[in-house]
Amino acid sequence: MLDVEALRREYPILSREVYGRQLVYLDNTATSQTPRCVVEAVTRMYYEHKANVHRGVFFLSQEATDLMERTRDRVARYINAPSRDEVIFTRGTTEALNLVASSMGQLLDDGDEIVLTVMEHHANIVPWQLLQSRKRVIIKVVPIHADGSLDLEVYKSLIGERTRIVSFCHVSNVLGTVNPVREMADYAHSHGAVVVVDGAQASPHLPIDVQASGADFYAFSSHKMYGPAGVGVLYGKREWLERMPPYQGGGEMIKHVSFEGTTFEQPPLKFEAGTPDFVDIAAFSTCLDYIDGIGLREIETHEEELLKYATDRMMEIEGMRIFGTTPGKAPVISFLMGNAHHYDTGMLLDKLGIAVRTGHHCAQPLMQALGIEGTVRASFALYNTREEVDTFIAALKRIRPMLD
């Protein structure tokens, strides 16, 4: 069982007051807070180890390079990647998905098909549409059931002989739905398709095993799992990374450059042009140690209890509508109260010290499918408490009459 109060002491920001009230931070799906040990790791990199990586023969450069590359090893172990060379550092999930769409897209032909789902974040829609502007690929979309689960029968019906790529989220950032990645991957593979998984919302809550998942590509971000901002990971199977052309050109991704032509490094350097965010990448290793030290299973249990408690309490409120009710969902609740506008609800909660997200959550096609403009979204992390849920519920009940 988590000692949440002890954990909270590692997050000074949680002691802040806003508008004279104790902060209740419930926007963890957008970005989680960062514990003191990770911030200290960033500070040490700046104060003791800062030098550009991969390029210097001097001690500091080699030391910084070693610290960054240790994180590559650490990530490979954390996600059970077969090889460290299949771990690529990016600026985040968005860049990782853009990398796959851009580079894999060059291997596609006109008339090839890409299957997405209606619950995707814009980061897993727009890159494929940009590809569509360059090649005449066809995008097909899987709908959802009323509870927020994917319609797997339609999913299977959309995959055919021209399907080349299937790309979907592991966990919906709006509905909290946990998709059956292995089942979906196996079916896609049986038709020769490549499987791309957006793991941004899964990585803070679920064990990630890229081999067990069956994914050919798996992307996630540090800042959603208690780590530094500006760091992402793309896992890619070696067979595809070797075939794909580079995403960007510049230093460190080359073997030799001349005006007659350029040859490229092998993965992962082939996809890491320019100076990476080596400071935060090095600190990300501390973040993974931190999660492992607490225990992901313990984190899951705590978050599941908060989700159930919050959901039950919210349903006490007249006119409450919760979007996404699948069993085993991630700790996120998207909701509306009656016909109140999500923005009004969020602003009133903010004045009471409660930070929630409002809007379409970068999932406008999903909002259109639900027949709404947006929702209020509360999401939980390891440092949230039942007392904070009680404060949240009391605030909802207080503002409910103001929204009629």
C-alpha positions in Angstrom: 0.0 0.0 0.0 1.4 3.4 -1.0 2.4 5.9 1.7 0.9 8.7 -0.3 1.6 11.4 2.2 5.3 10.5 2.2 5.3 10.5 -1.6 3.7 13.9 -1.7 6.5 15.5 0.2 8.7 14.8 -2.8 6.5 17.2 -4.9 6.8 20.7 -3.5 4.3 22.1 -6.0 1.5 20.1 -4.3 1.9 22.4 -1.3 1.1 25.5 -3.3 -2.0 27.5 -2.8 -3.9 29.1 -5.7 -6.5 31.8 -5.1 -5.9 31.3 -1.4 -6.8 27.6 -1.6 -4.8 24.4 -1.4 -4.0 23.2 -4.9 -5.7 20.0 -6.0 -3.9 18.9 -9.2 -6.1 16.7 -11.4 -4.6 17.3 -14.8 -2.1 14.4 -14.8 -3.2 13.1 -18.2 -1.8 16.3 -19.8 1.3 16.2 -17.7 2.3 14.8 -14.3 4.3 16.6 -11.7 8.0 15.7 -11.1 9.5 14.5 -7.9 12.5 16.1 -6.2 14.9 13.2 -7.1 14.3 13.8 -10.9 14.7 17.5 -10.6 17.9 17.0 -8.7 19.2 14.7 -11.5 18.5 17.5 -14.0 20.4 19.9 -11.8 23.4 17.6 -11.4 23.6 17.3 -15.2 23.7 21.0 -15.6 26.1 21.6 -12.7 28.5 18.7 -13.1 28.2 16.9 -16.4 27.1 19.3 -19.1 28.9 18.9 -22.4 27.7 18.0 -25.9 27.4 14.3 -26.4 28.8 11.9 -29.0 31.2 14.5 -30.4 34.0 15.3 -27.9 37.1 13.4 -27.0 37.4 15.2 -23.7 36.3 13.8 -20.3 33.0 15.8 -19.8 31.7 15.0 -23.3 32.4 11.3 -22.8 30.8 11.3 -19.4 27.6 13.1 -20.6 27.4 10.6 -23.5 27.7 7.7 -21.2 25.0 9.1 -18.9 22.6 9.6 -21.9 23.4 6.2 -23.3 22.8 4.5 -19.9 19.3 5.9 -20.2 18.9 4.1 -23.5 19.8 0.9 -21.8 17.5 1.7 -18.9 14.5 2.3 -21.2 15.2 -0.9 -23.2 15.0 -2.9 -19.9 11.9 -1.0 -18.8 9.9 -1.7 -21.9 11.5 -5.1 -22.6 12.9 -4.1 -25.9 15.1 -6.9 -27.6 17.9 -4.4 -28.2 18.9 -0.9 -27.1 19.4 0.0 -30.7 15.6 -0.2 -31.1 15.2 2.7 -28.6 15.1 6.2 -30.3 15.0 9.4 -28.3 12.6 12.1 -29.5 11.0 15.3 -28.1 7.9 13.4 -27.1 5.1 11.1 -28.3 4.0 13.6 -31.0 7.4 13.7 -32.6 7.8 10.0 -32.4 4.5 9.4 -34.3 5.4 12.1 -36.8 8.7 10.3 -37.3 7.0 7.0 -38.1 4.4 8.6 -40.4 7.0 10.5 -42.3 9.6 7.7 -42.6 7.3 4.7 -42.9 5.1 6.7 -45.2 7.9 6.8 -47.8 7.6 3.0 -48.1 3.9 3.2 -49.0 2.4 3.3 -52.5 -0.7 5.1 -53.8 -3.8 3.2 -52.8 -2.3 1.7 -49.6 -4.5 1.9 -46.6 -4.0 3.1 -43.0 -6.4 2.2 -40.2 -6.9 4.6 -37.3 -9.5 4.8 -34.6 -12.0 7.6 -33.8 -10.5 7.9 -30.2 -7.1 9.0 -31.4 -5.2 12.1 -30.2 -4.5 14.6 -33.0 -0.9 13.5 -32.8 -2.0 10.1 -34.3 -4.3 11.6 -36.9 -2.6 14.7 -38.4 0.7 13.1 -39.3 -1.1 10.5 -41.4 -3.2 13.2 -43.0 0.1 15.1 -43.9 1.3 11.9 -45.5 -2.0 11.7 -47.4 -1.3 15.1 -48.9 1.9 13.6 -50.4 0.7 10.2 -51.3 -2.7 8.9 -52.3 -3.1 6.7 -49.2 -6.5 5.9 -47.8 -7.3 6.4 -44.1 -10.0 4.3 -42.5 -11.4 4.9 -39.0 -12.7 2.4 -36.4 -15.7 3.6 -34.4 -16.5 3.0 -30.7 -19.4 1.5 -28.8 -21.5 3.6 -26.3 -19.2 2.6 -23.4 -16.1 3.9 -25.2 -14.7 0.6 -26.2 -13.6 0.0 -29.8 -15.8 -1.8 -32.2 -13.5 -4.7 -32.9 -15.8 -6.3 -35.4 -15.6 -3.1 -37.6 -11.8 -3.0 -36.9 -11.4 -6.4 -38.4 -13.6 -5.6 -41.3 -11.5 -2.6 -42.2 -8.3 -4.5 -42.5 -7.7 -6.0 -45.9 -5.1 -6.8 -48.5 -4.2 -3.1 -49.0 -3.8 -2.3 -45.3 -0.2 -1.4 -44.6 -0.3 0.4 -41.3 -2.6 0.2 -38.3 -2.1 2.9 -35.7 -4.0 3.3 -32.4 -3.7 4.4 -28.8 -3.0 2.0 -26.0 -5.1 4.1 -23.7 -7.6 6.9 -24.7 -6.7 10.3 -23.3 -10.4 11.2 -23.1 -12.2 7.9 -22.3 -9.6 6.1 -20.4 -10.3 3.0 -22.5 -7.5 0.4 -22.4 -7.4 -1.1 -25.9 -6.5 -4.8 -26.4 -3.2 -4.1 -28.0 -2.0 -7.7 -28.5 -5.3 -8.9 -30.0 -5.4 -6.0 -32.4 -1.7 -6.4 -33.3 -2.1 -10.1 -34.0 -5.0 -9.5 -36.4 -3.2 -6.7 -38.2 -0.1 -8.8 -38.5 -2.1 -11.7 -40.0 -2.9 -9.3 -42.8 0.7 -8.1 -43.2 0.2 -4.7 -41.6 2.6 -2.8 -39.5 1.3 -1.8 -36.0 2.0 1.6 -34.4 0.9 2.2 -30.8 0.6 5.6 -29.1 1.5 4.7 -25.5 1.5 8.2 -24.1 -1.4 7.5 -21.7 -0.5 3.9 -20.9 3.1 4.5 -19.8 2.3 6.2 -16.5 -0.2 3.5 -15.4 0.5 0.2 -17.0 3.6 -2.1 -17.5 5.0 -1.7 -21.0 6.3 -4.8 -22.7 6.8 -4.1 -26.3 7.6 -7.7 -27.2 4.4 -9.0 -25.5 2.3 -6.2 -27.1 3.2 -7.3 -30.6 3.7 -3.6 -31.6 6.2 -2.8 -34.4 6.4 0.8 -33.0 5.5 2.1 -29.6 5.8 5.7 -28.5 5.6 7.5 -25.2 6.6 10.6 -23.3 8.7 11.3 -20.2 6.6 14.3 -18.9 3.5 12.1 -18.4 5.3 9.7 -16.2 6.9 12.0 -13.6 9.9 12.8 -15.8 11.3 15.9 -17.5 9.5 17.6 -20.3 10.9 17.5 -23.9 11.9 13.8 -23.9 10.1 11.0 -25.7 10.8 7.5 -26.7 10.1 5.6 -29.9 10.6 1.9 -29.9 10.8 0.4 -33.3 11.6 -3.1 -34.5 15.0 -3.3 -36.1 13.7 -4.7 -39.4 11.7 -1.5 -39.9 14.2 0.9 -38.6 16.8 -0.4 -41.0 14.4 -0.1 -44.0 13.0 3.4 -43.1 14.7 6.5 -44.5 15.8 9.1 -41.9 13.3 11.6 -40.5 15.6 14.6 -40.3 19.1 15.3 -41.5 22.0 16.8 -39.6 24.8 16.0 -37.2 25.3 12.5 -35.7 22.9 10.7 -38.0 25.5 10.5 -40.7 28.5 8.3 -41.6 29.8 10.5 -44.3 28.7 13.7 -46.0 29.7 15.1 -49.4 28.0 17.1 -52.1 27.9 14.0 -54.1 25.9 12.1 -51.5 25.5 11.1 -47.9 25.5 7.8 -46.1 23.7 7.3 -42.8 24.4 5.7 -39.4 22.6 2.6 -38.2 19.6 3.0 -35.8 19.1 4.5 -33.4 21.5 7.4 -34.4 20.0 7.3 -37.9 16.9 9.0 -36.4 18.5 11.3 -33.9 19.7 14.3 -35.9 21.3 17.2 -34.0 22.0 17.7 -30.4 19.5 15.8 -28.3 18.1 16.9 -25.0 20.9 14.9 -23.3 20.4 16.6 -19.9 16.7 15.5 -19.5 17.3 12.2 -21.2 20.0 11.4 -18.6 17.5 12.4 -15.8 14.8 10.2 -17.3 16.7 7.2 -16.1 16.2 8.5 -12.5 12.5 8.7 -13.3 12.3 5.1 -14.3 14.2 4.1 -11.2 11.7 6.1 -9.2 8.7 4.3 -10.6 10.2 0.9 -10.2 11.2 1.8 -6.6 7.5 2.5 -5.8 6.2 -0.4 -7.8 3.9 0.0 -10.8 1.4 -2.5 -9.4 1.1 -0.5 -6.2 0.6 2.6 -8.3 -2.1 0.9 -10.4 -4.0 -0.3 -7.3 -4.0 3.2 -5.8 -5.1 4.8 -9.0 -7.9 2.2 -9.5 -9.2 2.9 -6.0 -9.2 6.6 -6.6 -11.0 6.2 -10.0 -13.7 4.0 -8.5 -14.2 6.3 -5.5 -14.3 9.5 -7.6 -16.7 7.9 -10.1 -19.1 6.7 -7.4 -19.1 10.1 -5.7 -19.5 12.0 -9.0 -22.6 10.0 -9.8 -24.3 11.5 -6.7 -24.5 14.8 -8.6 -27.6 15.7 -10.6 -27.1 15.7 -14.4 -23.6 14.1 -14.3 -22.6 12.6 -17.6 -19.4 10.5 -17.7 -17.9 9.6 -21.1 -16.0 6.3 -21.1 -17.3 3.5 -18.8 -15.3 0.4 -20.0 -14.1 -1.9 -17.2 -10.5 -1.6 -16.4 -10.1 1.9 -17.7 -7.2 4.2 -16.9 -7.7 6.8 -14.1 -9.2 9.5 -16.1 -12.8 10.8 -16.0 -14.2 13.0 -18.7 -17.6 14.5 -17.8 -20.2 17.2 -18.2 -22.8 18.4 -15.7 -26.1 18.8 -17.3 -25.9 21.3 -20.2 -23.2 23.3 -18.6 -20.3 24.3 -20.8 -17.0 22.6 -20.0 -15.1 25.8 -19.9 -17.4 27.4 -17.3 -17.1 24.3 -15.1 -13.3 24.3 -15.4 -13.0 28.0 -14.6 -15.2 27.8 -11.5 -13.2 24.8 -10.3 -10.0 26.7 -10.8 -11.2 29.5 -8.5 -11.6 26.8 -5.9 -8.0 25.6 -6.4 -8.8 22.6 -8.5 -6.8 22.1 -11.7 -8.7 20.1 -14.4 -8.5 20.1 -18.2 -11.3 21.4 -20.4 -11.9 21.3 -24.1 -11.7 18.7 -26.8 -8.4 17.3 -25.4 -6.8 17.2 -28.9 -9.5 14.6 -29.9 -12.0 16.6 -32.0 -13.1 13.6 -34.1 -14.0 11.7 -30.9 -15.9 14.7 -29.6 -17.9 14.8 -32.9 -18.6 11.1 -32.5 -19.9 11.7 -29.0 -22.0 14.7 -30.2 -20.4 17.2 -27.9 -17.9 20.1 -28.2 -15.7 19.1 -25.3 -15.6 17.8 -21.7 -14.1 18.5 -18.3 -11.4 15.9 -17.6 -10.1 14.9 -14.2 -7.2 12.5 -14.1 -5.3 10.9 -11.2 -1.7 10.0 -10.3 0.2 8.3 -7.6 0.2 11.4 -5.3 -3.5 12.1 -5.4 -5.6 11.3 -2.3 -9.2 10.4 -1.4 -9.2 13.7 0.5 -8.5 15.5 -2.7 -11.4 13.6 -4.4 -13.6 14.8 -1.6 -12.6 18.4 -2.1 -13.2 17.9 -5.8 -16.7 16.5 -5.3 -17.6 19.2 -2.8 -16.5 21.8 -5.3 -18.6 20.2 -8.0 -21.6 20.2 -5.7 -21.0 23.9 -4.8 -20.8 25.1 -8.4 -23.6 22.9 -9.8 -26.4 25.4 -9.0 -24.3 28.2 -10.7 -24.3 26.3 -14.0 -28.0 25.9 -14.5 
